[in-house]
Amino acid sequence: MKIKSTVLLATLVVSAAAQAQTAAPAAAKAPAPDFTLSYNAGLVTDYRYRGISQTRLLPAVQGGADFAHKSGLYLGAWGSTIKWIKDNSTTANPVKGPVELDIYGGYKFSAGDVGVDVGALLYQYLTNTLEKTGGSGVYSNANTAELYAAASYSVATLKASYSTTNLFGNLNSKGSMYYDLAANFDLGSGFTLTPHVGRQIVANSPALSYTDYSVSLAKDLGQGFSMSLMAVSTNAKPAGYTWGGKEVGKAGVVIGAKYSF
């Protein structure tokens, strides 16, 4: 999902031991391409988003595609199976929405030592009928649009997201915010440690606002394969985050496997 380029500068080496013969310059690698297109597919034991399980603490199948241009522009799409919309069904008012599809695009650039990323993200819950929950007047359609901006310095990244629509079907929640602070530590030997804390503020619904915490350990296995282990928790109130008979904001452990190509 990242643009990777390495340019080798050819050097002329003079060797006295070789009787002052000049070594041939090293061949330069091909220049970086104008764009890259990459794909990924994976499995997780629980799909957690902002600390909240989207699958009632059960596994999910996920995958995506990313286009990145050397100018810093990028586009992507990512999808996952979910259960939370259907879990709001009742016998009298069944609702559906089995898949989440995220479509996003933005621009990355540097300002001195600071990396900047600005963009927009559309959460599309395909064929969802969440607005029918309870008959009507409980939720709106689950589809959500957000704008985001992030700044990275050294190993740390701070990101803010602003919803331009109702947030995940919550009525009168336009203008909700999510703040995300994370760090990325390279431990060597393919291991990466990522601690994170986030704060979800749901506009006009303070009882639904919460803080989430996680720490993830990822291992690059080579050949495009990687695995991850994440410990996650939130202080989300069970009254607002229980569906399908499960408290979906409680502490848990998530194991993931991914293949990128």
N, C-alpha and C positions, 0 to 999 in steps of 0.2 A: 504494500500500500504506500510505500515511500519511494521517491525517486533516488536511485543510488548511482553515483558516478565516480569514477576514479581516473584521474589523468596522470600518467607517468611522464615526467620530463626526462628526455634522453640526456645523458651525461657522457662526456668524453673523458675516459680514464687513461692516464699515462702510467705505465708500469716500468720501473727501472729493472725489475727482475725479468721482464720480457724483452730486455734490450731496447727500451724506449719505443716499443711498438705500441701503436694506438689501438685500443679496443674499439670494436664497432659500437655505435650508439645503440642503446636499448630501444626496441621498437615501441612506439607509442600506441596505447590502446585506442580503439575507435572513440570518437567524441560521444558525449552523452546524447541519447536520443531526444528529440523534441518533446516526446510524451511517452508515458508508459501506461499499460493497461494490465491490471492484475486482478486476481480472483482469490476468494477464500471460502472454505466450507468447514463446518465444525459441529461439535456436539458439546453440550453442557449438562451437568446434572440438575441445574436449576438456572433459569434465566432471570437474573437480577438486574433491574434497571433503576438507578438511583436508590439502590438498597432494597427495593420492593420486588418481590417475586411476581413475574408476569405469567408463571406457569403453575401456580399453586404448589410450589416447592418440588415440582416434577421436572424431568429432563426436557430439553428443547433441541431441535435441529435448526442450524443457522447457516447463512452463507451470504456472500456479497461480491460486488465488483467495483473497482475503482479506476478512474481515469485521472492522471495527473500530468499537467503540462509544465515544462521547465520554467515558464514564466511565473509559476506559483498558483495558477488557476487549477482547480480540481472539481470533479463531479463523482458521485458514487451512489450506489444503492445497496441496501443490506436488508435481509429479511430473517424472521424467526417465527417459529410456531409459538402460540400463546394460548392461555386458557382464561385470563381474567375477565374478558368480556362475556363469554358464555357462562361463567360462574355467577354472573348477575341475573341469570334466568330464573324465572319462577314458572310453575306449571301453567299459570294463566297467561304469562307474558314471556315466552321463550325468546332469547336474543342470541345473536351469533356474531362471529368475528374471530376466526381461527388463526389468522396470519397478520403479522405486523410487517409492513414494508416501509423502510426509511429511505427517503430520497434527499440528497444533500449536495451542496455546492458552495464553494467559497474561494478565498484567495489568501495565500500565505506569503509573507514577506518579512524582511528583517529591518529593524530600526536600531542600528548599532549592535549591541550584544543581546538585544531582545527580539525574540521571534514573535510575530503577530499573525493571528489566524482569525479571519472574519468570514461569516457565511450564514446560510439559512438551511433549515432542516424541516422536512415535511414527514410527519408520522402518519402513514396511511394504514388503517386497519380494514383490510379488504372485506367488502360485503358486510361490514359491521352494522348492527341495528341496536346499538347501545341505548339510543334515545327512546326505545320502546320499553326500557326497564320500568317496572311498576306501572305500566300503562302509558304515562307521559309525565313530564315535569320533574323527573328525578335526575336524569342525565341528558346531555346533548350528544350529538354524534361524536364518536371517539377521536376522529381525525384531528390532528393538531399541527400548527405551524409555529416554529420558533426562529428567532434570530440569535446569533451568538457571536461573541468576541473572546479571544483568548490571548494571553501574553505569557511567553515562556522565557525564563532566565536560568541559565545553568541547568540544574536537574528539575526545577520547579515550574509548574504551569498553573495559572489562575484563569478560570473561565467563567463567564456569565452568560446565561441564556434567558431570553425574554419571549414569552408566548404572545403571539399576535392574534390568537384565537382562544376559545375556551381550552383549558388544559386537560387533555385526556377525558373529555366528556363531563367534567365538573362545571355545573352551571355558573355563569357570571364570574368566570375565573380568568378572563382575558387580562393580560398584564402580569401573570404569574412569573416568578423569577427562580432560577436555580443557580447557585454559586458552587463552584467546584475547585478545590485546591488539591493538587496531586504532585508527587515527586517520583522520579524514575531513576533508580540506582542500578548501575551495571555492576553486578557482583563478580563478573568474570565467568569463564567456562560456560557461557551461554545462559547464565542465570540473571534475571532482572527482578528487582523488588520494587513494588509500587504501593506506597501508602496513599490513602485518599480520605478526604472529608468533604461532604457536600451539604448544602442547606437548600431544601425545597420550600419555597414560600408560595402557597396557593392563595391567589387574590380573593378576598372576601370570604375565605374559609379558613380562619386561623387554626381550627381543630384538625385540619388536614395537613398543616405544615409540619415539617419534621427535619431532623438531621440524620444523615447516614454516614457510616464509617466503614472502611474496608482496608485490607492489606492483601496484596496479591504477589505470588511468587510464580514467575514464568520461566520455562526452560526451552531454549531453542534446541531442537533435536537434530537439526540439519535437514537438507533435502526438502525444505518447505514445511516440515512438521514441527509443531510446538505443543506444549502442554502447560496448564496453569492450575494453580491452587489458590483459592480466595477465601478468606474469612470475612464475613460481612455482618453488619448489624445496623439497626436504626432505633430511634426513639419514637417511631410512628405509633399513634394511639390505636390500639386494636379495634376500637369502635369504628374507625374510618378505614382500616386496612385489614379487614377480615372478609374473605369471600371463598366460596367453595368449601366452607367449614374449616379453613386454615387461616391462621394469623400470618400474613404474607410479609410482614416487616420484621419478623423476629430474627434473632441471630442464626447464622447458618454457615455452612462450608460448601463451596462450589468447586467442582473439578471440571476442567475443560480440555478439549483436544481440538486442534485446528490444523488444517492443511492450506498453505498459501501457494499459489502458482500463477 
